[in-house]
Amino acid sequence: MSQDPRHNSRTLTEGFDRAPARAMLKAIGFTDEDLAKPLIGVANTWTETMPCNFHLRRLAAQVKEGIRAAGGTPMEFNTISVSDGVTMGTEGMRASLVSREVIADSIELMCRGHMFDAVVALVGCDKTLPGAAMALLRLDMPSLVLYGGPIAPGCYEGRDVTIQDVFEAVGAVAAGKMSPQALAQLENAACPGAGACGGQYTANTMALAIEFLGMAPVGYATIPAEDPRKEAASVAAGQLILRLLQQGARPQQTVTRASFDNAIAAVAATGGSTNAVLHLMAMASELGMPLALQDFDDVSRRTALIADLKPGGRFAAVDMDRAGGVKLLAQRMLEGKFMDGQARTIEGPTWAEHAATATETARQQVIRPLSNPIRATGGLVILRGNLAPEGSVVKMSGYERTHHRGPARVFDREEDAFAAVRDRLIQAGDVVIIRYEGPRGGPGMREMLGVTAALVGQGLGGSVALLTDGRFSGATRGLMVGHVAPEAAAGGPIAAVRDGDLITIDVEARELSVNLTEAQLAERLKDFRPPRPRFTSGVFAKYAALVSSAAEGAVTRPPQLPPTSP
C-alpha cells in the first residue's frame, strides 16, 4: 500500500509561508531540489566515549549515500550514548539505563519536531538499541534500526579475547593469579578497534532480537563493525528506507506478538543477555502489547540453547557471522519449531523464506545442530519465591550450577560488594546480595559486571552465587540472579535479608527464597523506611519518580491523571 512519501515534510517545506524555514535550511546547503524530496532523518548515536559507536559517522555517510541515490534527502542528527563498559563499577553506570529513555525521547522529539517522512537510527552500545527501537515503535513511521556491529576479538597469548577477559582478569590480579604487568598486556590487546563488545553480550543480543522483531535488515547486524561489507550494506539500507516509505510500511504492521516470541527465542537459543528481558518488555509497552516475565520463561523452556557464544561459550560474535549468521540460526530454530516462520521481516519476506537461503560454513561449531544442543532449554530463566514475589532473572548458558544454598553476604552498594571481593572476604558457598541498586533505588539499576567478573577471576565463579535488584552485563557468567522484584527501595523482601540468612536458588524449581517464614519477613519489614534518595534533583530524581518495576521493563510513565469528562 503506497502513500505520499512527503506526507510529513510537505507541512514543513511547502508554501510561501514556509519561506523562513526554507531560508534556514538553505543556509546549511540544502537546495530547492533537496527540499522537494522526502526528508529522511538519520538518527546517529555516534560518540567518542567508546569503540561501540565510534565508527557510526562513517556508516551514516554510507546510509545517506543510499538515501540520496534512492531519491530522498537525508538529515542527520545526533543523540546520546552512555558506555556500559567504560562506566562499569562507577557512579557513572547509573546513567546507562536512564539513557535508554533519553535516547527514545530525543529521537521522538527530533522526528516530530522536524517532521521527517522516515527515519534510520544508527546504534551501537547497549541502550542505544532498545532506546531507538522504542522511539520507532512509538512513532510508527517508516524506519530502520541499523546496528554498527561487533568488534573483532583481540589476541592475547595466542587466543581470542574480549572485554570480558579484562574484567575477569581484575579478579585474577586481586587473587594473585595474574600479574599487573600481564593485565596491562591484556588491556592493550583486548579491544583492537571499533565495534560493540564481542560476545553475545547485551548489544549483540539486542541487535539479534531487533532483527527477529522485523525492525532491521536481515543479516545486517552480524556483519562486524570494520568488515568492508558493512559499508555496502549501509548504502543498501539507505535505499531500503525509501522503498519502505513508498510502500507506507510501518513497524506496527510488521511487529506482532509472534515477532516478540521469535525475538525471545533467539535470545534464549544464543545464551543472550538478561537485559533483553527489560528491553523487550519496554519495547512491547510502546505498543500496549502485554508481555510478562513468565512469557520469557515459557519461550525459553521450549527453545534449545544451540549457539556456543561468549560469555558462557567459546566463540565471539564475529564467529557467528562466519558460521552462517542469522539466517543459519533461523534455519535451526525453524527446524526445532522454536519460532514462527511466517512472521515477516522488514524487507517483506517471511523468516522461513530467509532461512531457506542460509549458507552454512563447513565444519563450523558456533551454531550447533539440534542433535547436539548445549542445553535442552534456553538461556533465560525466571525465578520466583519469597525473595522475589514479582520475579527475577537468571541466565543459564549451559555450564552453570542449577542449585545453590548458602549464607547471605549483604551489601547496600555495589562498591561495598566489590571491595569485599577485592579484599578476599567472600568465601566459597556464600550468596552475595547487592541491594538498593534497582531502577528506583539506584537509581538506574547498575550492572554488576565488576563484581561478578572479579568473583570469576578469583576462581569463585563455580562456588559463589550472587543476587541483586540491579542488572548484569551481558558478559556476566555464573549463577547470578538479577532484576529481583520488588526492589529493596520499594520495600521488597530483599530489603529484609541479613548476613547469615540461608538463601536457596533452585533453577529447576524456578525458586529464589530465604529461609524465613512470611511472618518473620513481615516483622523485619514492619518498620521499613527506604534510604534517603541518592539524588533529589536533576535527571536521576525525575527518573526515580517515574520508573516502574524491573518486572515491568523499568519503563518511565507519566503520573496518573484524574479521569476527564467525556
N, C-alpha and C positions, 0 to 999 in steps of 0.2 A: 504494500500500500504506500504510494508516494505521497509526499507533502511538499509544500512550498519550502525550498531549502533555506529561504531567508525569513522564515516565519517570525523569528525574534528580532533580527538585526534591522529589518526594514524600519521598525519604530525608532531605532537609534540614528539611522543614517539617511533616511529619505525625506524629501520635502524641503521647501525653502526655510521652514522654521528650524531645521536641524543644521543650518549653516554653521552655527558656532561649534557644534560637535565635530563637524567635518573639518573645520579650520584647525581645531586642536589635533585631530588625528593626522592631518596633512603636515603638521609641524614636525612629526617624527617619521615622515617618509611615506605614509600611505597616500595612494593616488585615488582619483575618482574611480578608476578601473578596479582597484583593490576593494574599495568600499561598496562596489556594486555586486560583489561576490559574497557568498555565505561567510560569516565570521566564525572562525573555529578557535575556541580557547585552548591553549596548551598550558595546562597547569603543571608547573615544574616544581619538584621538591629538591632541586639542586642545593648543595651546601658544601662548604669547605671544612666542615667539622667531622667528617668521617669518609671512609672509602666507599660506603654503600651507595651514596648518592653523588659522588664526586664527578662521575662521567656523564651525568644526565644532561648537562648543557650540550654535549656532543650529540647525544641521542635526540635531543629536542630539535637540533638543526636538521637532522635527517627526517624526523617526523614532519617538520614544517616544509621540507622539500617535497615530500609526498603530498601534503595538503595542497600546496601551490600547483603541483603537476595535475592534480585531480580537479582543479577549478575552485579552490577555496582560498581564503585569506587567513593565515594563522596569526594569532595574537598571544604571545607568551607572557605568562605571569608566574610569580613565584609564591610559594608558601613555606612554612617552616618544616624542620625535621630535627628531632632530638635523637642523638645516637645512644641506643641502649648500651652498646659495648663500651663506649668511652665513658659514659656516666655511671656505669655499674658500680655499686658499692658506695656511692656518694649521695649527698643530698640532691644532686642534680638528677638522679634517677627518678625522683618524684615527678619530674616534668614529663616523663615518657608517655604514660598512659593519658595524662591530661592533654598532651599534644594531639592525640587522635581526634579529640573533639574540636580542637582549634583548627586542625587541618580540614576536617569535614566542613566546619562552619565557614572557613575562609574561602574554600573552593565554591561553596554555595553562594556566598556573598558576591564573589567576582562574577560568577556566571549570571546571577540575577541582575547585578548592577550594570554589567556591560552587555547584557542581552545577547550572549553568544548563541549561535544556532546549534552548535555541538561542542563537545569538549573531549580532549585527550589528556589524561593525567599520567605523568611520568613519576614513578615511585621507586623506592629502594629500601631504606631501613624500615624496621618493623611496623611502626604506627602509621607510616605514610600509606601503606597498602589498605588497611581497613578504613583509615580516615578518608582516602579518596573514594573507595567503594561506597562508603556510607553517603557521601555527598552525591555521587552519581545516581544512586538508588533514590535518594531524596528528591533530586531534580527531575529524574525520569526524562532525560533528553538524550538524543543520540550521543553515545560516549564510549570510550575505551579506557581501560587501565593497562598501562604498559610498565612492566617490571624491569628494572635495569639489569637484573641477572646476577648470578652468584660470582663471587671472587674465585680465582684459581687457588688451589691449595698451595701452601708454601712447602718447602723441602728442608727438613732438619734431620741430620744424621741418616740420610738416605730414605726417609719415609715422608709421606704426605702429612702435613699438619694444618690445623685451622686454629682460629682464635680460642676454641675450646681447650686445646692443648696448653695454651698460655695460661688461661685461668686455672687449670688443674695443676700446672707447674708451680704456681704460687704456693699451693698447699704442700707440694713436694719439697720446696725450699724450706718452708716452715718446719717440716718434719725431718729435715736433714738428709732427704733422699736425693736432693739435686743441689748443685752449687749455684750461687748467684750468677756466676760467670756463664754457666750453661743456660740459665734462664734468659740472660741478656742475648745470647746467640739465638735462642728460640724466638724471643721477642722480635729480633731483627729479621727473622725468616718467615714468620707465620703468615703475614699479610702482604703478598707480593705486588698488589696493585688495586685497581678499583673493583668494586663489586660488593655485594652483601655477603654476610658471614656464610662460610662454605659448607655447612651441613644442612640437614633437614631441621634447621632452626626456625625461628618464627617467620623471618622474611620469606624464605623459600617455601615454608608451609603455606603461608597466606597467598603467595603467588600461585601455587598449585590450586588452592581452594578457589581463588577468584577465576581461574581458567575453567574449573569444573562448574562454577556458577553460571558461566556464559557471559563474562564481562571482559574477556581478553582474548586475543587471537590464540588459537590452539598451537602450542609449541613455542610461543614467543618467550615465555618466562624462563624456560630452562636453558636457553642459549646463554652461555657465560657472558659476563659483562664486557670482556675485552676480546671476544671472538669476532672476527670480521663479519660473520653472518648477521650480527646484531644490527649493524647499520642498514643493510639491505632490508631486513625485517622491519626496521623502524620506518623506512621510506614506504614500504608496503602498508604499514599500519596507518600512515598518514593518508594514503589513498583509500584505505578501507573506511575511514571515518566519513568520507564524502559519500561513499556508497550507502552507508547506514543512514546518513542524513537524507539522501534521495529517497530511500525506502521508508523513511519515517520510523526506523527501528529504534525502540527504546528498551532500556533494561527491564522494565516491569513486564514486557512482553516475553522476555527470554527467561528471566529468573523466576523459577517456580519452587514449590516445596520439594519437588523431586530434585531440582538443582541443588538445594541445600543438603538433602540427604546424600547426593553424589559427592558434594564437597566434603562432608563429614567422613564419608567412606574413604575418600582419597587421603585425608589426613590420617585416618586410622590405619590404612594399608601401608603408609610410608613411615609410621612412627613419628608423626609430626608433633609440633609444639602444642602444649596445653593452652597457649594463648589463643589458639584457634577457637576454643570454646567461647571465650569472651567476645572475640571479634565477630564470629559468625552470628552469635546472638544479637550483637549490636547492629549488624547489617540487616538481620531479619526484622528487627524492631523498626527500621526505617520503612519497611513495607507493611507494618502492622501484622506481620506473619508470626503466629505462635511458634516458638522454638524453645524448648526447655532442656535443662540439663539431662533429663532422662533420655531424650532423643539421641544424645551423643552416645550414651551407654548402649542403647538399643542397636544403633547402627554399627557401633564398634564390635558388639558381640557377634554380629553376623558377617563381619569382614575380617579376612585373614591379614596378618602383617606379612607383607611379601617383599618390601623394599629394604635392603640391608644398608641403611644410611646412618651416618653420624647424627646424633651423639651416641646412640646405643649400638650402632652397627659399624661397618668397616669403611664405607665409601663416602666420598664427598659429593656435594650436589652436582658438580660438573660431570661426575661419573654416570649419573642417571641420564644426562643428556647424551653421552657417548653410547650408552647401552641401548637406547631406543626412545628415550624421552617419554613425554606424557602420553603419546599415542600407544606406546607399548604397555604402559601402566594401565591405561583404559582398557586395552585388549584383555589383559589378565583379569581386571576387575569384572569385565563383562563375562568372561569365561566362568568366573566364580559366582556370578549372579550377585555381586556386591553393589552394583549400580544400575540405574535405569538408562539403557542405551538410547531411548527415544527422546531424552532431554536434548534440547538444542544448544548449539554453540553460538557464539556471537556472529560467526560468518554465515550461519543458516543451517548447514548440515547437522545431522544428529551425531551424538557421540559414537554410536555404533558405526556410522559411516566413516568417521575419522579413524576409529580403532582398526577398521578393516584395511587401512593404508599403512599400518605400523610396520617398521623395519627393525628387526632385532639384530644387534651386533653378535656375531658368532662368539660363543663361549663367554658371553657377559655373565656376571654373577651378581649384579646390583639388584635387578628385579627378578625375583625367583619364580620358578614355575609353581603352579598351585599344588603340585605333588610334594613340594618341599618348602612350605612356609616357615618363616622364623617363629611364628606363633599362630595358633589356630584362630585366635581372635585378635582384634585390632588394638592399637596402642592407647586409646583413650578409655579411661575407666572412671566412673562416678561413684564415690563413696559417700555413705550417709551414716548417721548414728548420733549418739548423744553429744558428740563434739561438733557435728556438722549437720544439724537437722535440715538445713536448706541444701546441703550438698557440698562436695569438694571434688577436686580433680587430681588424678594421678596418671602419669604416662608410663605405660609398660612397653618397653622396646624389645621384649623377648628374653632378656637376660636378668631382670631384676627378681628379687625375692617376692613372694606373694603374701608373706605373713611376717609380722614383726610385733613383738611385745616387749616393752621396756619402760624404764623410768623417764619422766619428763625432765628436760632441762629447759627452763622457761626464760625467754628474753623478750623485753618490750621494744627492742630496736634491733635492726639488722646489724648495726655497727657493734653492739654488745655481743651478739652471737659470733660475729667474725673474730672479734678479739679473743673470745673463749676458744675458738678453733685454732687460731694462730698460736695461742699460748699452750696448746695441747691439753686443754681442760675437758675435752669431750672424750668419752670412753666408748669402747665397743658396747653395743646394746642400748645406748642412750637414744632417746627421741628428742631431738632439738625442736623447740617450739618458738617461733618468732611471730609475735602478735602486735597489734596496733599498727600494722602495715597494710591494712585493707584499703579499698577505694576511698572511704571517708576518713579513716583513722590515720592513714599515711601522711597526708592524703596522697593518692596517686598510685597505690598498690605496686610498690617497688618489686623488681625481680631480685631473686636471692642467689644469682649465679656465683657471686664472690664466695658465699658461704658453702654452697653445695659443691662447687669445684674444689675448694680448699679441703673439704672432707674427703673427696675422691682422691685428691693429690696426696693426702696423708695416709691413704690406704684404708680409710674407714667407710668407703662407699658401699661395701657389702655387709657392714655390720651396724651402721647407724641409720636411723630414719629421721626425716625432718618434715614438719608440717607448719603451715603458715596461712594467715589470711591475706598475705601478699601473693605475688606471682613468681613464676620461674621463667628463666630464659629457655628458649628452645634448645640451648646447648646443655641444659641440665640433664644429668642421668643419675640413676639410683632410685631408691624408694623414697620419693619426695612428693608430699601431698600439698597442693596449693589451693587457693580460692576458697578456703574454709569459710562457710557462711552459716549463720550471720557472723560478721566480723566482730572482733573484740570491741571496737569503738561503739558498736551498736548493741553491746551487752550480750553478744553471742557466748555460748558456753566456753569457748576458748579463753575468754577473759577470766574464767573461774579456776583454770588449771594452775597447780602449784608444783614446785620442784618435788620430784619423787613420786608423783601420781603415776600409776601404771596406765600406759597408752597401748591400745591394740589397733593395729592396721591389718585388716584381713581383706585382701583384694578379691579372692574368690567369693567371699560372702558379701562383698561391697560394703564393708563396715569400717567406720572410724569412731572409736569410743574411748572414753576414760573410765577407769574402774571406780565410778562414783554412782550412787543412786540419784534418781531425779530429785529426791528430797535434799540430798547433800548439795547437788548443783544449785538448787533453788536457794538454799541457805547461804551459800557463798555469794550468790548474785543478788541477794536481797537488798543490800545497800550499795549496789554497784553505781559508780559515777564515772563517766568516761574522763580520761585525762583532759587537761586544757588543750584546745586546738593548737596545733603547731603554727598555724597561720590564721590571722584574724582579718587580713585584708588582702587584696590582690587576687590573682587568678586561682591560687590554691584554695583560698577561702571560698570563692564562688563555686569552685568545683566540688568541694566537700559538702556544700549546702545543697547541691543539685544532683549528686551522683547516686545511682541506685546500687543495689547489692551486686556482688560478683555473680550471684546465681541468676541475675537478670542481664548480664553483659556489662555491668558497670557503665551504663549509659547515663548521660545527663538529661534531666527532664525539667521543663519549666514548672513552677509551683502550680498546684491545683487552683483553678479559679472557680469562684462560685457559679452555679448554673445561671444562664441568662434566660430571659423570657423569649418566647418564640417571636 
